[in-house]
Amino acid sequence: MDLEAPIDGWYVWLAVSIVSAAVGTVALGLPTGPPPDANRAANAIEETAGSPYEAQSTYDHDATAIKFTGRTVVMRNDHGTTRATLTYGHVVPVMGNERLENVSAGRAVADEYAAAVEDPNRSAIDAFLADVESAYETNTGEWRTANGPLRTRTVATRPLPTVSAAVDIERVPGDQTHEVTVEYESTAETGLRLLADGSDDRGRIRESVTGTPTGRTETITHDAFEGAPAMSFPIDVRIEAGGTELCTATVRADRGDETVPICPPGGRTLETTAVDDRGYVSRDTEADTFYVTLVDV
C-alpha cells in the first residue's frame, strides 16, 4: 500500500487552488464592457456641424467624462479612453455657461439674449459671441462630467442691424424748439439711444427706444428735456446703438420744421467685435450673421 499518494494529492490540490485563485484575480481585473465610441460621437457632431443651416441632434453615449481640444473629442469611462478627430472644424463646449446651455437645448439666441437686444449700450450679438469665447476658453482641453446625452446645435445670430433715422425739430421764435420728433427703424430689433443737445448747453434729450423693422416715431416735448425747457438751435442729434455712435447730424434754425436725415440713405450698420477669426465662429458676410456649433453633455 502506497501511503505517500494522499499527501502528494493534497500538494497537487493546493497548487491547483492557488493557480485558480490567481487566474480568478486576473479575470476580475479585466474590463467587463467596452470603452466609449468616440468615432460615433464625432460622426453625430459632424452631421449637425456640417449642415449649411441651423440644425441640432443628440447622441446617447456611455462615457462618464468628455474633453474637447481643438478638433479632437476624447471620451472615457471605467473601461477605457477613446478619441476621434472632427474633420468639419472646431466646436464650442458650453458646459457651465447657463445661457449657452439653454441655447444648445433649443432656445432661440434672440430669446436668451433678449435683455441685450433691448439694451442700447450693448450689442446682443457681441454679448452672445463674448459668451461663446468665454465658454470655448474655459472648457477647451478640460475634462467635463458627461451626465447626459451629447447635444450638438449649430445656431445663427440675427443679422447685424442697420439703422435709419431722421429728425423733425419744431422751430419757435427765438430760434428755439419745444418739441423734437425722431423717426427711426432697424432691420433687426435692437436698442437705440436718441440724443440731442441744444447750443450753449441749453436743453438735452436722452431717450432709450427699441428699433424694429417696422418704422416708429418718438416725439419728445419740452417737459422731457433735461437742463432747460427749450433747446436752442443749432441742435446736435445723435443715434447710438450697442454702446457706439452710429450717426449724427446738426440741425440749424433754417432747417427747423423739416425732416432732416440723421443716418445716411440706406442706414448705418452696427459693427461688432466678433471673434470670427478664432476658428470656431463662421461669418456669413452676405447676411451679416454668425454661425457657431455648440456641444453640451
Buried (B, 14 or more C-beta within 10 A) or exposed (E): EEEEEEEEEEEEEEEEEEEEEEEEEEEEEEEEEEBBBBBBBBEBBBBBBBBEEEBBBBBEBBBBBBBBBBBBBBBBBEBEBBBBEBEBBBBBBBBBBEBBBBBBBEBEBBEBBEEBBBBBEBBBBBBBBBBBBBBBEBBBEBEBEBEEBBBBBBBBBBBBBBBBBBBBBBBEEEBBBBBBBBBBBBBBBBBBBBBBBBBEEBBBBEBEBBBBEEEBEBEBEBEEBEEBEBBBBBBBBBBBBBBEEBBEBEBBBEBBEEEBEBBEEEBBBBBBEBBBEBEBBBBEEEEBBBBBBBBBB
